[in-house]
Amino acid sequence: MNPASTSLEQLRDIHLPPAIGYWPPAPGWWLLALIALAALAAGCWWGWRRYQQRRYRREALRLLAEYRHRFERDHDLPALLAALSALLRRTALSAYPAAQVAGLTGNDWRDFLRQHSGLAEFDTSVGEALIRGPYQPQPKGTDHCDANALLHLTERWIKAHRRPSC
């Protein structure tokens, strides 16, 4: 027997190590999962707070729909003006400090509504009717179109006003 052939026969194939499994993950993946969960929890918490902070808007829009329905049924413009004026005031008191809103009347109230929403319509006759209408007798010649403009302006203010940053 040849010594070279004997040593070749003793050689074995190369043994590869077993494949690396997917579990348990490396520590970096655990850290990434923890960061992702923390971000998800923070996003959920932020979304819940935002939802809760906007509850007054949803309630105001629900009341506005109720006032619209009542006006379509009764066509009582003075009652609508009073209800819309009170709704604007209540919504503003929910969004802003009472000391800033409660004492405002007339032009100061109109300026407040315009400044916090950016709606220039408060300077028109529709805005004037919203501000002064509840305190005056019903103007002659007011038709359904004016009521729709009042309702629309009130809805736009409820949706467009900006709360102060906390």
N, C-alpha and C positions, 0 to 999 in steps of 0.2 A: 504494500500500500504506500502510496505516495503521501508524504506528510502534507503537501499542499491541498490535495483532494480531501483529506480528512478535516482540515480546518475549514474548508468551504462547506462541507456538509454540516458542520456545527453552527454555521451562521443561521440566524433566524430573521424573519421579516421584521421591518421596523414597526414597532407598536406605537400607534398614535394615542395621545391622551383622550379620555372620554370627552364628548362634546359638552360645552358649557351650557348649563341649564338656564332657563329664564327666571327661575325662582331659587333663592331669594334675590331680589334686585340689589344692585350695588348701593352703597350709602348715598351716592349722589342722586340716584333716582328717588330714594326715600325723602331726601331733602326737597327735591323738586315737587314731589307729591304733597308734601307738607305746605310748601309755599303756594301751590295751586289751591289747596283746600282753604288756606287762610284768605287768599284773594277771593275765592268764591263766597266764603262766609262774610267777608267785608262787603262784597257787592250785594249780597242778599240783605244784609243789615241796612246798607245805604238805600237800597230800593224800598225796603219796608218803611224806613223813616220818611222817605219822599212821598210814598203812598199815603202815610198817615198825615203828613203835613198838608197834603192837598185835599184832605177830606172835606174841609169847609167849602172848597170850590165845587166839588161834586154835589154837596148839599145845596149850595146856592143855585146851581144849574137845575137841580131837581125842582126847587121851589119856583124858579123862573118858568119851567115847563108847565107847572101847575097854574101859575098866574096867566100864562098864555092861553091855556085851555079854558080857564075861568072867563077870560076876556072874550074869547071866541063864543062862549055860551051866553054871556050877559051883556056884552058891549058897554060896560061901565068904565069909561075912560078915567074919571076921577079916582075910582077905586084902584085901577091899574097904576096910575101915577103914584098914588100913595104907597102901594105895595112895592113898586120898583124902587122908589126912593128909600124905603125902609130896607129893602134887600141890599141895595148898594151900601147903605150905612152899616148894616150888620156884617156884610162881607169885608168891608174895610176895617171894621173893628176886630174881625177875626185875624186879619193879616197884619195889621199895624198896631203900634201901641195906642192905647185909648187916649193918652194925653195928646197924641199927635192928631187924632181924628175926631174925637168926641165933640169938641167945641167949634168945629168948622161949619160955617153956614154961607149961603149965597155964593159970591164970587170966589171966596177962599175955598169952599167945598168943590166948586167946579175946577179951580186951578189944581187942587189936590188930585182930583180924578184924572185930569188931563196929564199931569206930570208923572203920575205913577203908572200910566198905561201907554202914553204916547198917542192917544186918540184925539185928534183935532176936532172931532165931531161935537165935543162938548162945548165948543164955541159957536155952534150953529143953533138954529131954532129948536132942534130936537134936544140938544143938551140943555138949552134954556128951559124947555118944558120939563125935563127930568129934574132940574134943580129947583125951579120955582113953581111948577105945576101943582104939586100936592098942596100948596098953601094958597092957591088962588082959585076962584070959581072956574068952572070949565069954560075954556075959550070957545067961542062960536066958530062953527065951520070945521071943527076937528073931525077928521075921517079915519077910517080903519088903517089907511096907509101910514098915518102918523104913529098910530099905535104899534104897527109892525116895526117902524124905524126906532121907536123907543125900546121895544123888546130886543131888537137887534143890537142896539148900542149898549144896552145893559149886559147882554150876553158877551159881547166883545170885551167889555171892561172886566167882567169876571174872569174871562180866559186870558186877557192880556196883561193885567196888572202884575207888577213884580213885587214880591215880598222883600223886605230888607234882609241883608245877609246877617246871619247870627255869628 
